[in-house]
Amino acid sequence: MDYYLNNHIPMVQQKLGAAIKSARVTRGLSGMAPGSPPAYLALAHILFESVEALQEAFGPHAEAIMAHVPNYTNTEPVIQLSEVKL
């Protein structure tokens, strides 16, 4: 988590720059049942104006950003695009 927060996320923010409207990281603590593992160890919520803004900013840096993933995890990241409604 330390590497993710202090290296990976700042690198992503630097590369994607002003296209990022906000960024937050949450750390999974547990599942619903007491003592059960979380579904995800961490979630990065990175807000863009639109899917197109994300694609335009991420595209040129996709290879470098994805190549950085093995530095903080041995799991395959799950990426989901969502629309904020609130």
Order of alpha helices (4+ residues) and beta strands (2+ residues): alpha-beta-beta-alpha-alpha
